[in-house]
Amino acid sequence: MFNKLLIIFFVAASLTNCAAQKQDKPNIIVIMADDMGYGDLSCYGSTLINTPNLDKMASEGIKFTDFHSNGSVCSPTRAAILTGKYQQRVGIDGVVTAKQHRDVGLATSEKTFAEAIKDAGYVTGMFGKWHVGYKTEFNPINQGFDEYIGYVSGNVDYHSHIDQVGYLDWWDGDKIKNEEGYSTDLITEHSVNFIKRHKDEPFLLYIPHEAPHGPFQGRLSKAERTVGWKDGAKQKGKMSEEELNTIYKEMVEVMDEGVGKVMATLKELNLDKNTLIFFCSDNGASRKVGSNGGLRGYKSTLWEGGHRVSAMAWYPGKIKPNQVNNETILTMDLFPTIMDFVGAKTPEGLDGVNLKNNLTTGEALQERDVFWGYVGRKAIRQGDWKLILRSKTAEPLLYNLKEDIEESNNLASQHPEMVETMLKKLQVWSDDVNSTSE
């Protein structure tokens, strides 16, 4: 009898220990909006768009005021978040277009955060937009994700799932497999399903939404594209500005609804206290629609409106609620941060910095310079100062963002020594990150 009791005790202790070990490994969810501006959420000042779920995430965690996408367009930011490196270093400096770059992609020799976290025993899933390679060899399934459903181009018709040049672009793993539904809802549906299926093991879930990137379509909009559709085809019945704003509002709000479903699922399964969520946009809003919250510029520019984005972090019990974080942060910083939270080994050679102590204890980040580059334009941020070089021959522009967030007062002529120093740093950085991708 005593021996049986002893065996029961050790089995129970072992099961308890396993459960404790599991609880020590938080689930990780990274949610990314597409082309959403700094001012497009109600918690960032929008009076047009209602986003109660993202507002709730911000109030229960950290809202960032100085968070930046690595790129001012889609593909570069996605390459940076996946690798933890400046996108120039991994050869994705511009948009990987459906028309001209179907053979281009993120090298499989680059270690993604999905591959790195698998070494710590995580199951990984991705549902949504890839945009760093069209060929099967570049598919998410071959770059660390156990499960993938979504599209590999820059955007698809939200209903027919046809890309910009007329190809069907909806994948299940590395096979084309279309399904009926509005892309935003499908992305949410598959994400929720993934959480339910993997609730008993640590998981990483990457949810790169299509919304609110064009084509501008709501749930009840008709499909615009069919197979063979050509990029540049005129939309029948061009939308008025009012109609466009109404559709855009719906697109953001449907995405927010999906975020709410993800958070509700975590709570329902008692995973909410053991899950870290990051949310951000991949760049600022386009010139056509959306709000960058009074910032200068828009998507594709190196003004603040091109890359300063709304972002938040949520981890009940680990991250205190109602925080506003003013640190300068880039999307590439999420990789090493995630690795520390889960206790995985961080690969060498990352450009991103670990934010864990800043998020959990408020420890200030060490000062560093950060950089942007796109189609010959470059920028450097040094503390409150930002220098923009619009071309090799253009005069540099210098702004003090603490006093001039609108970037309206060029101070370059008043601080020539600072300009010279920042230009030298910019050149050193450019030489460094571009040499490694050659």
C-alpha positions in Angstrom: 0.0 0.0 0.0 2.8 2.4 1.0 4.6 1.7 -2.3 1.4 2.5 -4.3 1.0 5.8 -2.4 4.6 6.6 -3.1 4.2 6.0 -6.8 1.0 8.1 -6.9 2.9 10.9 -5.1 5.8 10.9 -7.6 3.4 10.8 -10.6 1.4 13.7 -9.2 4.6 15.6 -8.5 5.9 14.9 -12.0 2.6 16.1 -13.6 2.6 19.2 -11.4 6.2 19.9 -12.4 5.3 19.5 -16.1 2.4 21.9 -15.7 4.7 24.4 -13.9 7.2 24.1 -16.7 4.6 24.8 -19.3 3.4 27.9 -17.3 6.9 29.2 -17.3 6.8 29.4 -21.1 4.5 32.1 -22.3 2.6 31.9 -25.5 3.6 34.6 -28.0 1.2 36.4 -30.4 2.4 39.0 -32.9 -0.3 40.9 -34.7 0.5 43.3 -37.5 -1.9 45.7 -39.3 -1.1 46.7 -42.9 -0.8 50.4 -43.9 -2.6 51.6 -40.8 -1.7 55.1 -39.7 -0.6 56.4 -36.3 -3.9 58.1 -35.8 -6.2 55.3 -37.0 -7.1 53.8 -33.6 -9.4 55.5 -31.2 -6.8 55.1 -28.4 -4.5 57.1 -30.6 -7.0 59.9 -31.1 -9.2 58.8 -34.0 -12.8 60.1 -33.8 -13.8 58.3 -36.9 -12.8 54.7 -36.2 -13.9 52.8 -33.1 -11.4 50.1 -31.9 -12.6 49.0 -28.5 -10.5 45.8 -28.4 -7.2 47.4 -29.3 -8.1 50.2 -26.9 -8.6 47.6 -24.2 -5.2 46.0 -25.0 -3.6 49.4 -24.7 -5.3 50.1 -21.3 -4.4 46.7 -19.9 -0.8 47.0 -21.1 1.6 49.4 -22.8 0.8 51.9 -25.4 3.9 53.1 -27.3 4.2 56.6 -28.6 7.6 56.3 -30.3 7.4 52.9 -32.0 8.6 52.7 -35.6 8.3 50.2 -38.4 11.7 49.3 -39.8 10.5 50.2 -43.3 8.0 52.8 -44.7 6.6 50.1 -47.0 5.5 46.5 -46.4 8.2 44.0 -47.3 11.1 45.6 -45.5 9.3 45.8 -42.2 8.3 42.2 -42.5 11.8 41.1 -43.2 13.1 43.0 -40.2 10.5 41.7 -37.8 11.1 38.1 -38.9 14.9 38.3 -38.7 15.6 40.9 -36.0 17.9 42.7 -38.5 17.8 45.8 -40.6 16.1 44.7 -43.8 19.0 46.0 -45.9 21.2 43.4 -44.2 18.9 40.6 -45.5 18.4 41.9 -49.0 14.8 43.1 -48.7 15.2 46.8 -49.0 12.1 47.5 -51.1 8.7 46.1 -51.9 8.8 42.5 -53.2 6.2 43.1 -56.0 3.9 40.6 -57.6 4.8 41.9 -61.0 8.6 42.2 -61.0 9.9 40.2 -58.1 8.4 36.8 -58.2 11.8 35.1 -57.9 13.0 37.3 -55.0 12.6 36.4 -51.4 14.0 36.2 -47.8 16.9 33.7 -48.0 16.2 30.5 -46.1 19.6 30.8 -44.6 18.3 33.6 -42.5 16.9 32.4 -39.1 13.4 33.7 -38.4 11.9 34.2 -35.0 9.7 31.2 -35.8 12.8 29.0 -36.3 14.5 30.3 -33.3 11.6 29.7 -31.0 11.0 26.2 -32.2 14.4 25.3 -30.6 12.7 26.1 -27.3 9.9 23.6 -27.9 7.2 25.9 -29.4 4.7 25.1 -32.1 4.4 27.9 -34.6 1.6 29.2 -36.8 1.1 32.1 -39.2 -2.1 33.3 -40.8 -2.2 36.2 -43.1 0.2 38.2 -45.3 3.8 37.0 -46.0 5.2 39.4 -48.7 8.8 38.3 -48.5 8.9 35.7 -51.3 6.5 34.1 -53.8 8.3 30.9 -54.7 7.6 27.8 -52.7 11.1 27.8 -51.3 10.4 31.1 -49.6 7.1 29.9 -48.2 6.6 30.3 -44.4 6.4 26.6 -44.0 10.1 26.5 -45.1 11.0 29.3 -42.7 10.0 28.1 -39.3 6.2 28.0 -39.3 4.5 24.6 -38.7 1.2 26.0 -40.1 0.4 28.7 -42.6 -2.7 29.9 -44.3 -2.8 33.2 -46.1 -1.3 35.0 -49.1 2.3 35.7 -50.2 1.8 38.9 -52.2 1.4 42.5 -51.2 -2.4 42.3 -51.2 -5.2 40.2 -52.5 -8.8 40.9 -53.3 -10.5 40.4 -49.9 -13.1 38.1 -51.4 -11.6 36.3 -54.4 -8.1 36.3 -53.1 -6.5 37.2 -56.4 -3.3 39.2 -56.3 -2.3 42.4 -58.1 -1.4 40.6 -61.4 -4.2 38.1 -61.6 -2.9 35.1 -59.8 -4.9 33.2 -57.2 -2.9 33.7 -54.0 -4.4 31.9 -51.0 -2.2 29.1 -49.6 -2.6 26.3 -47.1 1.0 25.5 -46.3 3.0 25.4 -49.5 -0.1 24.6 -51.7 -2.6 26.9 -53.3 -6.0 26.2 -51.7 -8.6 28.9 -52.0 -11.5 29.1 -49.5 -14.6 31.3 -49.4 -14.6 34.3 -47.1 -13.5 37.8 -46.3 -9.7 37.7 -45.8 -9.7 39.5 -42.5 -12.3 37.1 -41.1 -10.5 34.1 -42.4 -7.2 35.2 -40.8 -9.0 35.6 -37.5 -10.9 32.3 -37.8 -7.7 30.3 -38.5 -5.8 32.1 -35.7 -8.5 31.3 -33.1 -8.6 27.7 -34.3 -4.8 27.5 -33.9 -5.0 28.7 -30.3 -7.7 26.2 -29.5 -5.8 23.3 -31.0 -2.6 24.1 -29.3 -3.8 25.3 -25.9 -1.9 22.6 -24.1 1.5 23.5 -25.5 3.5 26.7 -25.8 2.9 28.4 -29.1 4.0 31.3 -31.2 1.2 32.8 -33.4 2.0 35.4 -36.1 -1.1 37.3 -37.4 -0.1 39.7 -40.2 -3.5 41.1 -41.2 -4.3 42.5 -44.7 -6.4 45.3 -43.3 -6.6 48.1 -44.0 -4.4 47.8 -47.1 -6.1 48.2 -50.4 -8.1 47.1 -52.3 -10.6 48.9 -50.2 -13.4 46.4 -49.6 -15.8 45.7 -46.8 -17.5 42.4 -45.9 -20.3 43.1 -48.3 -18.2 44.5 -51.1 -18.2 42.6 -54.4 -15.0 41.0 -55.6 -13.0 43.2 -57.9 -10.5 40.7 -59.3 -10.7 37.5 -61.2 -8.0 35.2 -62.4 -6.1 37.0 -65.2 -7.1 40.4 -63.8 -4.4 43.0 -64.6 -2.9 45.5 -62.2 -4.2 48.9 -62.8 -7.6 47.9 -64.0 -10.2 50.6 -63.1 -12.6 49.9 -60.3 -16.1 50.2 -61.6 -17.9 53.1 -60.0 -15.0 55.0 -58.4 -15.6 55.6 -54.7 -16.2 59.1 -53.4 -14.0 60.3 -50.5 -16.8 59.7 -48.1 -17.4 56.1 -49.3 -13.7 55.4 -49.1 -13.5 56.6 -45.5 -16.5 54.5 -44.6 -15.0 51.4 -46.1 -11.6 52.1 -44.5 -13.4 52.5 -41.1 -15.1 49.2 -41.5 -11.8 47.5 -42.5 -10.0 48.6 -39.4 -13.0 47.9 -37.2 -13.4 44.3 -38.5 -9.7 43.8 -37.8 -10.2 45.1 -34.3 -13.2 42.7 -33.9 -10.8 39.9 -34.8 -8.3 41.0 -32.2 -11.2 40.9 -29.7 -12.0 37.3 -30.7 -8.3 36.3 -30.2 -8.2 37.9 -26.7 -11.6 36.4 -25.8 -10.3 32.9 -26.8 -7.3 33.3 -24.6 -9.5 34.2 -21.6 -11.9 31.4 -22.3 -9.0 28.9 -22.3 -7.4 30.4 -19.3 -4.3 31.4 -21.4 -4.6 35.2 -21.0 -2.3 35.4 -18.0 0.3 33.4 -19.8 0.3 35.1 -23.2 2.4 38.0 -24.5 0.8 40.0 -27.4 2.6 42.6 -29.5 0.5 44.7 -31.9 1.9 47.2 -34.5 1.4 48.4 -38.0 3.9 47.7 -40.8 4.2 51.4 -41.8 2.1 54.5 -41.9 -1.1 55.2 -43.7 -1.1 55.8 -47.5 -1.6 59.2 -49.0 -5.0 58.1 -50.3 -6.8 57.3 -47.0 -6.2 56.9 -43.3 -4.7 59.2 -40.6 -1.2 59.6 -39.5 -2.3 61.6 -36.5 -0.9 65.0 -37.6 2.6 63.5 -38.4 4.2 64.7 -41.6 4.3 62.3 -44.6 2.7 59.0 -45.3 3.6 55.4 -46.4 6.8 55.2 -48.5 8.3 58.5 -47.1 10.9 58.8 -44.3 8.9 61.5 -42.5 7.4 60.4 -39.2 4.1 59.6 -40.9 5.8 57.0 -42.9 7.2 54.9 -40.1 6.0 56.0 -36.6 3.1 53.6 -36.0 0.6 52.7 -33.3 1.8 49.8 -31.2 1.1 48.1 -27.9 2.3 45.2 -25.7 0.0 43.1 -23.4 0.9 40.5 -20.9 -1.4 40.5 -17.8 0.5 40.0 -14.6 3.9 40.6 -16.2 3.3 44.0 -17.9 1.5 46.5 -15.7 -1.6 48.1 -17.1 -2.2 51.7 -18.2 1.4 52.4 -19.3 2.5 54.9 -21.9 6.0 54.1 -23.2 8.0 56.8 -24.9 11.1 54.8 -25.7 12.3 54.7 -29.4 11.6 51.2 -30.6 11.7 49.4 -33.9 9.9 46.3 -35.1 13.3 44.4 -35.3 13.5 44.7 -31.5 10.6 42.2 -31.1 12.8 39.2 -32.1 15.4 39.3 -29.2 12.6 40.4 -26.8 10.5 37.3 -27.6 13.6 35.1 -27.2 14.3 36.4 -23.7 10.6 36.1 -22.6 10.5 32.4 -23.6 14.1 31.5 -22.5 15.3 30.6 -26.0 18.8 31.3 -27.4 19.0 34.6 -29.3 20.9 34.1 -32.6 24.0 36.2 -33.0 24.2 39.2 -35.3 20.8 40.7 -34.6 20.4 44.5 -34.9 17.3 44.6 -32.6 17.6 45.1 -28.9 16.0 43.2 -26.0 13.0 45.2 -24.6 12.0 42.7 -21.8 13.3 44.6 -18.8 11.9 47.9 -20.2 8.5 46.3 -20.6 8.3 44.5 -17.3 10.2 46.8 -14.9 10.4 50.1 -16.8 14.2 49.9 -17.1 15.3 52.5 -19.6 16.8 51.4 -22.8 20.4 52.2 -23.6 20.8 55.1 -26.0 21.4 54.1 -29.6 21.1 55.6 -33.0 18.5 54.0 -35.3 18.2 54.2 -39.1 15.9 54.0 -42.1 16.6 53.7 -45.8 14.3 53.3 -48.8 14.9 53.9 -52.6 17.9 56.2 -52.1 16.4 58.1 -49.1 18.0 57.7 -45.7 17.4 58.9 -42.2 19.0 58.6 -38.8 17.5 59.2 -35.3 19.9 60.3 -32.6 18.1 61.0 -29.4 15.5 63.7 -30.1 17.3 64.6 -33.4 16.4 63.3 -36.8 18.3 63.8 -40.0 16.8 63.0 -43.4 18.8 62.7 -46.6 16.4 62.6 -49.6 19.1 61.8 -52.1 22.9 61.7 -52.5 22.9 65.3 -53.8 20.1 66.8 -51.7 20.8 69.1 -48.7 20.2 67.2 -45.4 17.2 68.1 -43.2 17.5 68.2 -39.4 14.7 68.2 -36.9 14.3 68.2 -33.2 11.4 65.8 -32.7 10.9 66.7 -29.1 10.1 70.3 -30.1 8.9 69.7 -33.6 7.1 66.4 -34.1 5.6 67.7 -37.3 9.1 68.1 -38.9 8.3 71.6 -40.0 11.4 73.5 -38.9 14.7 72.5 -40.6 17.5 73.3 -38.2 20.4 72.0 -40.4 22.0 75.4 -40.9 22.0 76.1 -37.2 23.8 72.8 -36.3 26.4 72.1 -38.9 28.6 70.0 -36.7 25.7 67.8 -35.7 24.7 67.4 -39.3 28.3 66.4 -40.2 28.4 63.8 -37.4 25.0 62.3 -38.3 25.9 62.1 -41.9 29.0 60.2 -41.1 27.1 57.8 -38.9 24.5 57.3 -41.6 27.2 56.4 -44.2 28.9 53.9 -41.8 25.5 52.3 -41.2 24.7 52.2 -44.9 28.0 50.6 -45.8 27.6 48.1 -43.0 24.1 46.8 -43.7 24.4 46.8 -47.5 27.7 45.1 -47.6 26.3 42.0 -45.7 23.5 41.6 -48.3 25.7 41.6 -51.3 
